Amino acid sequence: MIDTKYIVVGSGIFGSVIAERIATILNEFVVVVEKRPNIGGNCYSAIDEQTGIECHRFGSHIFHTSNEKVWQYINQFSSFNDYRHKVLTISNGQVYFMPINLKTLCDVAHKSMSPSEAKQILEPNRKELDIAHNLEEKAIALIGEELYRKFIRGYTLKQWNKDPKELPPEIISRLPVRTNFNTDYFNDLYQGVPVNGYFNMFKKLLANHKIKVLLNTDFSSIRSQIASDTKVIYTGMIDEYFDFCLGALEWRTLNFEWETVPVQDYQGTTVVNYADEDVPYTRIHEFKHYHPERKDPYELEQTVICKEYSGEWSLGKEAYYPVNTIRNQKLLSQYQKMALKYPNLIFGGRLGSYCYWDMDKAILAALDCFESKVLEK
Ligand code: UDP
């Protein structure tokens, strides 16, 4: 038997934050079970041995939040550099700023424009906003048909492999639309990348001596050794926990094609999106640009890039994005109903909650979950 009151399955953001809270606030021992050889879940980053460049192994992760509580909390474990995310997108051989802002609108129109002229262009579609039921309708209501076809439709088809009419409107609400020259990707007050990398941030989160991390350990291998009164906080896939007995929830996975290129600078920025459907990848990441303050790797005549391809998830692949269709939402609530029968079992994180969360939302959810479901009992 594993003799502990608390077991956390998964050492991504949700799991690590909740383990930290249990150890610090409750002063209790907690075992964190991680099937991978490293902590950090999909935020994991590592220094590339050949170039010294820190690479986000599961795609670019930029910390951004406007939530004071989350920002204060995470700053106990890492400080952040002043990186602000700016993304470019290539459509039909031309490069534009994304999300759509006044510069994008001017570039598409091949002329300069004032904010009020830009508003006039966007305005006529906006009356459709309240009746937009899917991603396509919402995007057209926000930016019009031409810009939707130029920047959204092809990228979305590649990313989700679904007609944008079948996808929920919330996905596109992640992107702001601006009629000024603010070219930031995010609106959030606080933004940056951990000064010493995500890996060190997670090491600090899990540094309390009351936390024991078991790496390379699949939950299924210890499941039978868990006492019935142990509280299990499970951040893996909820359907997998129940052996997919009602069917599998759909996910999108990502495949990364890594390359070390013998140039100082490959694309001039961290992320370039590829809007056209006939380019097979969705974006290219170039990691040295997250840390211009790290002079040696930054100035090196080598750079690490990776091309990101979206694909269908199947067992054995990493799950990244929940596919929020009506079918999947119904299935999720059936699994959640099933989970209610187990008072010592809590599901959380992107996988356990089947939520398209950014890192700050996962932290907030973990802090709330600790206060409402762990602390109270
Ligand atoms: N999107 C798009 N074109 C872009 C960027 C995003 O059509 O250049 C759409 C696409 O549907 C995507 C959604 O906006 O799934 C949300 O994008 P975000 O960058 O937030 O996705 P993430 O960074 O989480 O992969």
Boltz pocket constraint, residues with backbone or C-beta under 6 A from the ligand:
constraints:
  - pocket:
      binder: B
      contacts: [[A, 89], [A, 98], [A, 151], [A, 152], [A, 153], [A, 155], [A, 156], [A, 159], [A, 171], [A, 172], [A, 174], [A, 175], [A, 273], [A, 275]]
      max_distance: 6.0
